Amino acid sequence: MKHLMILLLMQLQVMGLGAQTQANYSPSEKTTNNMENKEIIRELYEEILNKRAFDKLDQIISPGYAGIDQQKGAKAFKKPILPLIAAFPGLKWELDHIVAEGDQVVACWHVTGTQEGPLPGIAATGKTVNSFGMAIYKLEAGQIVASEVHTDRLDFLQQLGVLPADVNAIPKPATTGSVYFIDQFKVPNEALPAFEQRMALNREMIKKMEGFEGDTIYKFSSGDTTQLITVAHWRDAAALEQAKNKVIASYQAEGFDMPAQLKAWGIQMERGIYKAVLK
């Protein structure tokens, strides 16, 4: 099913993105251009990534290629890849499908490797992963000028044991009135130490409050940002509301403005109160 969905997405991408460029080529030129672009992408995976020949990236990555942190060119392209290879020295990409149309190429691939080194926030596990992904490339004059990568991060983290195989398997609450207070934070890495220090203070405070049943923190780093998800289990909604009031009072006594501080740190937050669904 996963392969079927990826292939369908590839076809939709080609139909939508390639339609704009079809008219620019005669049938023979179009076929030649498609073949050349596919070979460039095949070279990227088989000759450069798998053989770690990063000195060749300048040949196929445009100087104008923009990375996620405003860097340009081959340096920007390889920046998110190098930490992955450092953690998985034997990492290997295998191309499953390549579809080209006009100046667009969609590649479907899977990677295999054993985590021998740490990833940001994840110690070496010694576990082997086999993870799927796809990428959409735009090429001009034989060079990659833009890319969009989609990976199955949930499956990747589950294979490493960072997340449970069944993410919906929440321990049965002590009572049917139990609630889960869930915060999701997107934190710039430069603000992470200060934010984690503040978060540790908050955890120590709420652990002593009436109705607190326990908490869990999930952490995943990618590029220049780290995603943190905190799940606090409370006996019931009344206990949570009482705890929130105590936290606000503590902030006011301290002179601490949490919304203003999050904005100053450049942190994005989503918050919700959830109940476990009992079957």
DONUBA-745932 format. One line per field, with one value per atom (N, C-alpha, C, O): atom name; x, y, z. Coordinates in steps of 0.02 Angstrom, whole numbers, m for minus. Layout:
residues N
atom	c(CA,...);
xx	c(X,...);
yy	c(Y,...);
zz	c(Z,...);
end
This chain:
residues 279
atom	c(N,CA,C,O,N,CA,C,O,N,CA,C,O,N,CA,C,O,N,CA,C,O,N,CA,C,O,N,CA,C,O,N,CA,C,O,N,CA,C,O,N,CA,C,O,N,CA,C,O,N,CA,C,O,N,CA,C,O,N,CA,C,O,N,CA,C,O,N,CA,C,O,N,CA,C,O,N,CA,C,O,N,CA,C,O,N,CA,C,O,N,CA,C,O,N,CA,C,O,N,CA,C,O,N,CA,C,O,N,CA,C,O,N,CA,C,O,N,CA,C,O,N,CA,C,O,N,CA,C,O,N,CA,C,O,N,CA,C,O,N,CA,C,O,N,CA,C,O,N,CA,C,O,N,CA,C,O,N,CA,C,O,N,CA,C,O,N,CA,C,O,N,CA,C,O,N,CA,C,O,N,CA,C,O,N,CA,C,O,N,CA,C,O,N,CA,C,O,N,CA,C,O,N,CA,C,O,N,CA,C,O,N,CA,C,O,N,CA,C,O,N,CA,C,O,N,CA,C,O,N,CA,C,O,N,CA,C,O,N,CA,C,O,N,CA,C,O,N,CA,C,O,N,CA,C,O,N,CA,C,O,N,CA,C,O,N,CA,C,O,N,CA,C,O,N,CA,C,O,N,CA,C,O,N,CA,C,O,N,CA,C,O,N,CA,C,O,N,CA,C,O,N,CA,C,O,N,CA,C,O,N,CA,C,O,N,CA,C,O,N,CA,C,O,N,CA,C,O,N,CA,C,O,N,CA,C,O,N,CA,C,O,N,CA,C,O,N,CA,C,O,N,CA,C,O,N,CA,C,O,N,CA,C,O,N,CA,C,O,N,CA,C,O,N,CA,C,O,N,CA,C,O,N,CA,C,O,N,CA,C,O,N,CA,C,O,N,CA,C,O,N,CA,C,O,N,CA,C,O,N,CA,C,O,N,CA,C,O,N,CA,C,O,N,CA,C,O,N,CA,C,O,N,CA,C,O,N,CA,C,O,N,CA,C,O,N,CA,C,O,N,CA,C,O,N,CA,C,O,N,CA,C,O,N,CA,C,O,N,CA,C,O,N,CA,C,O,N,CA,C,O,N,CA,C,O,N,CA,C,O,N,CA,C,O,N,CA,C,O,N,CA,C,O,N,CA,C,O,N,CA,C,O,N,CA,C,O,N,CA,C,O,N,CA,C,O,N,CA,C,O,N,CA,C,O,N,CA,C,O,N,CA,C,O,N,CA,C,O,N,CA,C,O,N,CA,C,O,N,CA,C,O,N,CA,C,O,N,CA,C,O,N,CA,C,O,N,CA,C,O,N,CA,C,O,N,CA,C,O,N,CA,C,O,N,CA,C,O,N,CA,C,O,N,CA,C,O,N,CA,C,O,N,CA,C,O,N,CA,C,O,N,CA,C,O,N,CA,C,O,N,CA,C,O,N,CA,C,O,N,CA,C,O,N,CA,C,O,N,CA,C,O,N,CA,C,O,N,CA,C,O,N,CA,C,O,N,CA,C,O,N,CA,C,O,N,CA,C,O,N,CA,C,O,N,CA,C,O,N,CA,C,O,N,CA,C,O,N,CA,C,O,N,CA,C,O,N,CA,C,O,N,CA,C,O,N,CA,C,O,N,CA,C,O,N,CA,C,O,N,CA,C,O,N,CA,C,O,N,CA,C,O,N,CA,C,O,N,CA,C,O,N,CA,C,O,N,CA,C,O,N,CA,C,O,N,CA,C,O,N,CA,C,O,N,CA,C,O,N,CA,C,O,N,CA,C,O,N,CA,C,O,N,CA,C,O,N,CA,C,O,N,CA,C,O,N,CA,C,O,N,CA,C,O,N,CA,C,O,N,CA,C,O,N,CA,C,O,N,CA,C,O,N,CA,C,O,N,CA,C,O,N,CA,C,O,N,CA,C,O,N,CA,C,O,N,CA,C,O,N,CA,C,O,N,CA,C,O,N,CA,C,O,N,CA,C,O,N,CA,C,O,N,CA,C,O,N,CA,C,O,N,CA,C,O,N,CA,C,O,N,CA,C,O,N,CA,C,O,N,CA,C,O,N,CA,C,O,N,CA,C,O,N,CA,C,O,N,CA,C,O,N,CA,C,O,N,CA,C,O,N,CA,C,O,N,CA,C,O,N,CA,C,O,N,CA,C,O,N,CA,C,O,N,CA,C,O,N,CA,C,O,N,CA,C,O,N,CA,C,O,N,CA,C,O,N,CA,C,O,N,CA,C,O,N,CA,C,O,N,CA,C,O,N,CA,C,O,N,CA,C,O,N,CA,C,O,N,CA,C,O,N,CA,C,O,N,CA,C,O,N,CA,C,O,N,CA,C,O,N,CA,C,O,N,CA,C,O,N,CA,C,O,N,CA,C,O,N,CA,C,O,N,CA,C,O,N,CA,C,O,N,CA,C,O,N,CA,C,O,N,CA,C,O,N,CA,C,O,N,CA,C,O,N,CA,C,O,N,CA,C,O,N,CA,C,O,N,CA,C,O,N,CA,C,O,N,CA,C,O,N,CA,C,O,N,CA,C,O,N,CA,C,O,N,CA,C,O,N,CA,C,O,N,CA,C,O,N,CA,C,O,N,CA,C,O,N,CA,C,O,N,CA,C,O,N,CA,C,O,N,CA,C,O,N,CA,C,O,N,CA,C,O,N,CA,C,O,N,CA,C,O,N,CA,C,O,N,CA,C,O,N,CA,C,O,N,CA,C,O,N,CA,C,O,N,CA,C,O,N,CA,C,O,N,CA,C,O,N,CA,C,O,N,CA,C,O,N,CA,C,O,N,CA,C,O,N,CA,C,O,N,CA,C,O);
xx	c(41,0,43,28,97,141,171,173,194,223,170,184,108,54,40,31,37,24,80,68,143,200,199,211,184,180,125,134,67,12,33,19,67,90,140,139,184,232,197,216,146,110,75,75,45,12,61,46,120,171,194,200,205,228,175,191,112,58,51,40,57,48,108,101,168,228,256,284,248,278,237,263,171,128,149,138,180,200,259,270,296,357,352,397,298,293,296,328,264,258,324,330,373,437,482,534,463,505,467,407,503,475,475,510,437,436,505,519,549,615,658,694,652,690,665,704,600,570,595,613,598,622,695,714,736,807,817,858,780,786,766,800,712,690,743,757,772,823,884,913,905,964,952,995,894,878,874,896,846,843,913,925,957,1026,1063,1104,1048,1079,1057,1098,993,968,995,1011,1000,1028,1101,1123,1138,1208,1212,1257,1166,1165,1164,1202,1120,1112,1166,1197,1177,1219,1294,1334,1312,1383,1408,1467,1363,1385,1367,1411,1302,1282,1309,1338,1298,1319,1394,1419,1431,1504,1537,1599,1496,1520,1567,1615,1552,1593,1564,1544,1564,1532,1569,1540,1631,1667,1636,1651,1594,1562,1496,1465,1473,1409,1407,1356,1464,1467,1449,1429,1456,1442,1367,1345,1327,1255,1211,1150,1239,1200,1214,1272,1163,1171,1197,1179,1239,1263,1205,1211,1149,1091,1044,994,1061,1019,1015,1067,954,945,929,884,967,955,905,878,893,843,866,824,930,956,988,1033,964,986,1056,1081,1087,1150,1136,1079,1187,1178,1223,1274,1203,1245,1253,1212,1308,1321,1326,1306,1355,1362,1293,1285,1244,1177,1144,1108,1157,1126,1150,1110,1215,1241,1237,1248,1221,1221,1175,1198,1112,1070,1088,1066,1128,1145,1204,1206,1253,1314,1302,1332,1260,1247,1215,1227,1173,1141,1192,1189,1239,1291,1339,1363,1351,1394,1363,1398,1296,1262,1253,1252,1247,1238,1294,1282,1355,1412,1401,1427,1361,1350,1286,1262,1258,1193,1196,1243,1146,1145,1075,1025,1074,1011,1001,1049,940,923,862,810,870,815,764,782,701,647,613,596,603,570,596,612,600,616,568,561,535,489,510,521,515,536,487,458,477,435,457,455,479,502,563,612,560,617,609,646,560,546,565,552,595,609,586,602,547,525,559,554,594,630,600,590,586,563,619,646,636,694,684,637,728,731,804,849,815,883,888,840,946,959,1025,1072,1028,1090,1080,1024,1136,1136,1161,1213,1124,1143,1201,1191,1260,1320,1341,1382,1314,1331,1268,1213,1274,1215,1185,1220,1121,1085,1067,1067,1051,1031,973,918,986,935,924,882,962,953,1021,1061,1034,1098,1100,1049,1161,1169,1130,1136,1090,1048,1075,1058,1118,1141,1088,1098,1032,978,982,1006,958,959,891,839,890,828,824,875,763,748,690,633,706,656,644,691,582,563,557,546,565,557,552,559,539,536,559,557,582,606,585,582,569,551,606,621,636,691,671,634,696,689,759,805,768,833,831,782,887,897,968,1016,975,1041,1084,1144,1053,1090,1109,1150,1080,1095,1030,979,1034,977,973,1021,915,907,860,859,821,776,757,760,739,717,667,666,625,576,576,560,594,603,547,530,520,469,493,507,497,518,467,427,468,424,459,488,457,493,465,503,400,369,397,418,397,422,497,519,535,606,618,660,581,590,565,592,514,489,541,550,574,625,684,716,699,753,732,774,667,643,632,618,637,626,552,534,509,437,411,440,357,330,302,283,299,274,202,181,163,94,90,86,91,92,26,21,m26,m91,m99,m151,m48,m52,m35,23,m83,m74,m94,m147,m54,m72,m141,m160,m179,m246,m244,m208,m282,m281,m311,m350,m293,m318,m393,m425,m423,m495,m517,m476,m582,m607,m606,m615,m593,m590,m521,m512,m472,m403,m398,m434,m352,m341,m266,m225,m249,m179,m169,m203,m123,m107,m46,9,m56,m3,18,m22,83,113,161,199,159,206,245,216,312,355,402,430,410,461,513,499,573,622,684,714,704,769,824,823,872,924,963,986,971,1009,972,1002,904,865,852,823,874,857,884,845,948,972,932,914,917,879,808,780,778,710,706,660,754,753,765,738,804,815,749,732,712,648,599,560,599,554,568,521,632,649,622,599,625,598,522,495,488,416,398,350,435,421,428,387,481,491,433,414,406,351,287,253,269,205,205,152,264,267,244,223,247,228,154,130,119,50,1,13,m54,m107,m138,m155,m144,m177,m130,m151,m64,m16,m1,16,m8,m1,64,83,98,158,164,115,223,232,284,323,283,330,351,310,414,438,467,507,446,472,512,492,569,614,641,663,640,669,699,666,762,797,805,819,795,803,827,793,887,914,928,962,901,914,860,862,813,760,752,772,723,708,634,608,601,531,526,555,490,479,404,365,384,314,312,344,276,269,198,150,192,127,123,158,80,70,3,m49,3,m58,m84,m49,m147,m179,m239,m272,m253,m308,m374,m414,m387,m449,m440,m389,m491,m488,m483,m450,m515,m512,m441,m419,m406,m337,m292,m248,m303,m264,m277,m230,m340,m356,m325,m301,m326,m296,m220,m191,m189,m117,m99,m50,m140,m127,m130,m89,m178,m183,m122,m99,m97,m38,24,66,29,86,84,135,24,17,36,70,13,28,104,132,136,208,245,293,223,253,246,293,185,173,217,244,226,268,341,379,360,429,441,497,385,391,409,441,389,407,347,292,356,303,318,357,285,299,284,327,225,212,265,287,284,334,402,438,419,484,487,537,432,429,438,472,406,413,485,511,516,585,632,681,618,659,644,681,591,571,539,544,505,475,402,364,382,312,282,314,220,189,117,80,98,28,10,51,m51,m70,m140,m183,m150,m216,m226,m177,m289,m307,m344,m394,m320,m347,m370,m345,m418,m439,m423,m428,m403,m390,m456,m506,m455,m515,m510,m465,m556,m555,m596,m652,m567,m602,m632,m664);
yy	c(m60,0,63,111,62,120,136,194,84,95,122,165,96,119,192,229,214,284,329,383,307,347,353,407,298,301,347,384,345,390,462,505,476,545,567,624,520,537,557,605,518,533,601,639,615,679,737,789,728,781,793,851,740,748,782,825,761,791,865,906,882,952,995,1051,970,1011,1010,1059,953,947,979,994,988,1015,1084,1103,1121,1189,1191,1242,1137,1139,1095,1097,1057,1011,1048,1025,1105,1140,1170,1191,1172,1203,1156,1178,1093,1044,1009,997,992,948,878,867,830,762,731,700,740,710,746,714,813,852,835,830,827,811,745,739,694,628,631,602,666,673,709,689,763,802,761,763,723,680,629,617,597,546,577,547,635,667,686,676,713,733,672,675,617,556,530,506,534,511,554,528,618,662,641,639,627,607,538,526,494,428,434,399,479,490,518,500,562,590,536,538,488,436,382,364,356,298,314,275,371,388,438,438,481,533,515,511,504,490,423,418,371,304,296,258,330,325,383,388,427,483,528,556,535,576,647,672,680,745,799,853,786,835,843,892,796,799,837,849,856,890,955,974,990,1054,1046,1094,985,973,971,987,950,941,984,985,1019,1064,1136,1157,1172,1242,1285,1275,1334,1381,1418,1442,1423,1458,1414,1438,1350,1304,1330,1343,1338,1366,1311,1271,1310,1262,1288,1343,1249,1267,1324,1355,1338,1391,1448,1481,1457,1512,1501,1546,1445,1430,1414,1400,1416,1407,1352,1335,1324,1278,1210,1188,1176,1108,1104,1055,1157,1158,1154,1119,1189,1189,1120,1096,1089,1025,971,930,969,914,924,878,985,999,953,926,941,896,822,780,806,737,713,656,757,737,710,660,743,714,645,603,635,570,515,460,532,484,472,417,524,516,468,429,470,425,355,305,352,288,281,293,263,262,218,233,166,122,136,94,195,212,207,231,174,164,179,155,220,235,187,172,163,122,152,162,168,198,146,94,159,114,136,94,201,228,298,336,315,384,402,365,459,484,556,596,571,637,667,631,731,767,839,874,863,932,943,907,994,1008,977,994,932,901,827,791,804,733,713,746,659,632,565,520,557,496,464,498,400,362,314,278,313,275,247,266,202,181,178,164,190,189,135,123,104,55,73,98,60,73,60,54,54,41,103,130,124,184,168,136,191,179,242,238,299,362,399,379,453,489,535,560,544,596,649,635,710,760,735,723,728,705,630,607,592,520,486,491,451,416,357,334,333,276,216,199,185,129,62,10,62,m1,m36,m94,m2,m33,m16,37,m63,m55,m31,m57,18,44,31,25,27,22,69,50,130,183,208,210,226,248,324,357,350,422,438,394,501,524,596,632,617,685,711,673,775,808,859,903,851,894,937,915,998,1042,1054,1071,1045,1052,1105,1114,1140,1188,1181,1182,1175,1170,1115,1125,1059,1001,1005,966,1052,1057,1063,1088,1038,1040,1110,1135,1142,1210,1212,1262,1158,1156,1084,1041,1069,1002,1006,1053,955,948,874,831,860,791,773,811,713,686,618,573,611,549,526,566,462,434,438,388,496,506,463,439,454,413,343,316,313,245,242,194,293,296,295,257,337,340,277,257,247,184,128,87,126,74,83,34,145,158,146,144,138,127,191,190,248,313,322,349,300,302,230,187,217,149,129,172,64,39,61,75,64,88,153,153,209,275,290,338,251,261,221,225,182,140,181,181,215,255,214,182,213,174,193,252,144,156,203,191,257,305,277,229,307,283,289,246,341,350,374,398,367,387,463,488,500,572,599,659,554,576,617,605,667,708,712,703,726,733,802,823,839,907,902,888,914,903,968,1005,982,1041,1017,969,1051,1038,1102,1155,1097,1155,1144,1090,1196,1197,1248,1308,1225,1267,1276,1226,1338,1349,1321,1330,1288,1255,1303,1283,1366,1413,1430,1450,1421,1436,1373,1378,1315,1252,1247,1227,1263,1256,1297,1271,1359,1402,1376,1377,1353,1328,1264,1255,1219,1156,1170,1134,1220,1238,1262,1245,1303,1328,1270,1267,1224,1168,1122,1095,1114,1073,1104,1068,1170,1204,1194,1181,1198,1188,1117,1106,1068,998,986,952,1013,1004,1035,1009,1090,1123,1082,1073,1058,1024,954,928,923,856,855,803,913,917,935,940,944,968,911,856,924,875,856,899,790,766,750,725,765,749,674,646,641,568,547,489,594,576,615,646,613,647,612,572,629,602,659,702,658,707,672,625,693,667,722,780,703,753,728,671,772,754,816,868,811,868,857,801,911,908,976,1026,978,1041,1089,1071,1149,1201,1205,1251,1159,1161,1094,1042,1096,1036,1037,1088,981,975,938,885,968,939,930,976,872,859,837,787,873,855,831,863,775,746,739,698,779,776,745,766,693,656,682,683,704,730,688,659,686,644,662,618,727,750,823,854,849,917,969,1021,954,1001,1007,1062,951,952,990,1027,981,1017,1092,1131,1112,1183,1215,1271,1178,1203,1212,1260,1163,1166,1225,1260,1237,1293,1359,1404,1366,1428,1437,1493,1383,1387,1406,1445,1379,1396,1470,1504,1494,1565,1610,1660,1591,1630,1631,1682,1574,1569,1614,1648,1615,1658,1732,1771,1750,1819,1840,1896,1796,1811,1819,1858,1781,1782,1840,1861,1867,1918,1889,1922,1827,1792,1792,1771,1814,1816,1762,1772,1704,1648,1662,1649,1689,1703,1749,1738,1802,1849,1815,1829,1771,1737,1688,1683,1652,1606,1643,1620,1701,1742,1766,1766,1787,1810,1754,1766,1693,1635,1610,1569,1635,1612,1543,1506,1527,1460,1461,1506,1412,1402,1348,1297,1359,1312,1297,1341,1234,1213,1176,1138,1186,1158,1129,1155,1074,1044,1001,977,990,946,887,895,827,766,717,717,676,620,555,549,505,439,408,415,373,338,266,229,246,178,132,148,75,26,m29,m75);
zz	c(0,0,0,m35,40,44,m25,m45,m60,m127,m174,m216,m169,m213,m203,m251,m140,m125,m150,m177,m142,m165,m241,m268,m275,m348,m372,m421,m338,m355,m346,m388,m290,m277,m329,m351,m349,m401,m466,m499,m484,m547,m542,m591,m484,m476,m479,m509,m449,m451,m522,m543,m559,m628,m671,m712,m661,m700,m685,m730,m621,m601,m616,m640,m601,m608,m678,m702,m711,m776,m832,m885,m819,m871,m893,m951,m847,m864,m913,m946,m918,m959,m1021,m1063,m1029,m1086,m1153,m1200,m1156,m1220,m1242,m1300,m1199,m1216,m1256,m1281,m1264,m1298,m1353,m1347,m1408,m1458,m1428,m1378,m1457,m1429,m1420,m1368,m1469,m1464,m1412,m1373,m1411,m1361,m1291,m1243,m1285,m1219,m1194,m1135,m1237,m1217,m1196,m1145,m1235,m1219,m1153,m1112,m1144,m1082,m1021,m970,m1028,m972,m954,m896,m1005,m993,m960,m914,m983,m955,m882,m840,m867,m799,m752,m695,m778,m737,m722,m667,m770,m759,m708,m670,m707,m658,m587,m542,m579,m513,m495,m437,m544,m530,m508,m462,m540,m521,m450,m412,m432,m365,m312,m264,m320,m269,m274,m224,m334,m342,m343,m318,m370,m376,m324,m305,m300,m253,m181,m138,m167,m98,m75,m21,m114,m92,m89,m47,m132,m132,m95,m93,m64,m24,m65,m39,m130,m174,m176,m228,m118,m113,m152,m164,m171,m211,m280,m315,m301,m366,m364,m416,m304,m299,m338,m366,m341,m377,m451,m483,m477,m548,m562,m617,m511,m524,m479,m489,m431,m388,m409,m410,m425,m448,m391,m333,m407,m355,m322,m266,m357,m329,m288,m263,m282,m243,m171,m140,m143,m76,m26,m37,29,83,133,125,186,235,280,313,282,326,286,310,225,181,152,117,164,130,57,38,15,m56,m83,m53,m141,m178,m146,m106,m165,m142,m66,m36,m36,37,71,120,44,72,62,105,4,m11,37,60,51,90,166,204,188,260,299,350,279,318,310,349,258,244,286,307,297,331,402,420,444,511,508,551,457,449,433,461,389,371,430,439,469,528,578,610,584,630,600,636,533,498,446,387,466,420,358,305,365,308,270,232,280,250,174,142,145,73,45,72,m8,m42,m101,m137,m109,m167,m201,m170,m264,m302,m322,m350,m307,m325,m390,m433,m397,m457,m471,m425,m534,m555,m612,m661,m604,m656,m673,m628,m737,m759,m809,m850,m804,m851,m852,m801,m911,m916,m872,m877,m828,m785,m715,m669,m707,m642,m643,m692,m589,m579,m510,m460,m506,m442,m431,m473,m375,m359,m296,m246,m300,m243,m222,m265,m158,m136,m67,m31,m47,23,44,4,108,135,189,225,192,245,278,247,342,379,454,478,489,561,597,580,648,686,733,785,715,755,793,839,774,807,827,806,865,889,836,792,841,806,857,917,837,886,929,904,994,1040,1042,1080,1001,999,1004,957,1058,1066,1017,993,1003,957,984,1043,941,962,939,968,887,859,818,797,805,768,694,674,653,581,557,579,512,485,411,376,387,316,304,313,282,281,210,169,195,128,125,175,65,55,m19,m62,m33,m103,m105,m55,m163,m172,m240,m289,m243,m305,m321,m281,m379,m399,m459,m503,m459,m517,m545,m508,m610,m642,m696,m732,m702,m756,m782,m743,m847,m879,m847,m836,m831,m806,m733,m709,m695,m624,m583,m607,m521,m476,m446,m416,m455,m429,m368,m331,m358,m301,m287,m332,m225,m207,m150,m111,m147,m93,m73,m113,m11,12,61,106,52,97,123,84,189,220,272,297,287,338,406,429,437,500,556,599,557,609,607,658,548,540,558,590,539,554,629,653,666,738,773,825,745,774,765,811,708,697,744,763,762,809,882,927,893,960,999,1059,964,997,1012,1064,966,976,976,943,1013,1014,947,906,935,871,860,804,914,910,948,1010,912,945,978,1017,963,994,1058,1092,1075,1135,1196,1218,1223,1283,1344,1342,1396,1456,1481,1480,1505,1530,1589,1637,1586,1641,1704,1703,1761,1825,1830,1861,1801,1801,1732,1693,1719,1653,1646,1590,1700,1696,1681,1676,1674,1661,1597,1548,1599,1539,1527,1572,1464,1443,1415,1367,1445,1424,1379,1403,1314,1264,1232,1203,1238,1206,1151,1161,1094,1040,1027,1013,1030,1022,962,953,921,869,889,887,908,942,898,878,883,850,894,955,865,905,949,1003,928,969,1034,1083,1034,1093,1136,1190,1111,1144,1216,1260,1230,1299,1350,1403,1333,1379,1387,1442,1332,1336,1377,1417,1367,1406,1480,1522,1496,1566,1597,1654,1560,1584,1590,1639,1542,1543,1603,1633,1621,1679,1743,1788,1749,1807,1812,1866,1755,1754,1775,1812,1750,1766,1841,1871,1871,1943,1982,2035,1956,1990,1986,2037,1926,1919,1949,1967,1955,1984,2056,2082,2089,2160,2169,2226,2115,2119,2125,2099,2158,2168,2101,2061,2090,2029,1972,1920,1981,1929,1929,1981,1871,1865,1830,1833,1796,1760,1695,1673,1664,1600,1558,1582,1493,1444,1397,1380,1376,1329,1268,1275,1209,1146,1112,1112,1083,1055,988,983,938,873,841,835,821,790,716,693,677,605,581,589,551,527,584,632,579,629,683,724,683,733,768,742,827,867,885,907,875,894,960,969,1006,1072,1083,1070,1107,1124,1197,1215,1238,1308,1321,1300,1355,1371,1447,1477,1479,1551,1567,1541,1609,1626,1693,1743,1693,1753,1772,1729,1837,1863,1831,1814,1823,1792,1771,1785,1737,1712,1768,1760,1824,1880,1907,1923,1912,1937,1889,1910,1824,1774,1779,1778,1786,1790,1852,1849,1907,1969,1960,1983,1926,1914,1868,1880,1817,1771,1809,1797,1854,1893,1938,1947,1966,2009,1968,1991,1908,1866,1846,1848,1828,1810,1868,1860,1928,1988,2001,2021,1989,1999,1950,1968,1886,1836,1855,1849,1879,1898,1956,1957,2005,2062,2041,2070,1990,1966,1917,1905,1890,1839,1771,1730,1760,1698,1652,1672,1590,1539,1487,1441,1495,1451,1378,1336,1359,1288,1257,1200,1294,1268,1260,1212,1307,1304,1246,1212,1235,1178,1113,1067,1108,1048,1039,984,1094,1091,1070,1034,1091,1072,1002,975,971,905,905,857,961,970,949,969,910,891,936,949,959,1005,986,965,993,987,1051,1078,1076,1141,1136,1101,1172,1174,1235,1265,1253,1309,1280,1244,1294,1264,1318,1374,1298,1341,1306,1245,1346,1317,1296,1331,1240,1216,1240,1220,1283,1311,1267,1249,1250,1208,1251,1225);
end
